[in-house]
């Protein structure tokens, strides 16, 4: 989702649609593929990262704010990309992953 948000910000900044749309569509295709795998395979547990999920919400909120108001400078579009690289690097270097057990629903 962070890649999709950055692609949308890049579209707004460069006024170009092709490359950001390809990046966003690729990220969305990976998301859809993961969701499809999740529903078909129905794993017993999945790995989640609460911190990355919380930061994802902040990126989405930031995008909504920037797209609703005129940005005073180009740094409003560049800074999130730099922060995303740092955040993704830290999340890869320090593992905050947790296993989440999926319980089958009880028959009614």
Secondary structure as GFF3:
##gff-version 3
##sequence-region A 1 108
A	DSSP	alpha_helix	2	14	.	.	.	ID=ss1
A	DSSP	alpha_helix	18	41	.	.	.	ID=ss2
A	DSSP	beta_strand	45	48	.	.	.	ID=ss3
A	DSSP	alpha_helix	50	68	.	.	.	ID=ss4
A	DSSP	alpha_helix	75	93	.	.	.	ID=ss5
A	DSSP	beta_strand	98	101	.	.	.	ID=ss6
###
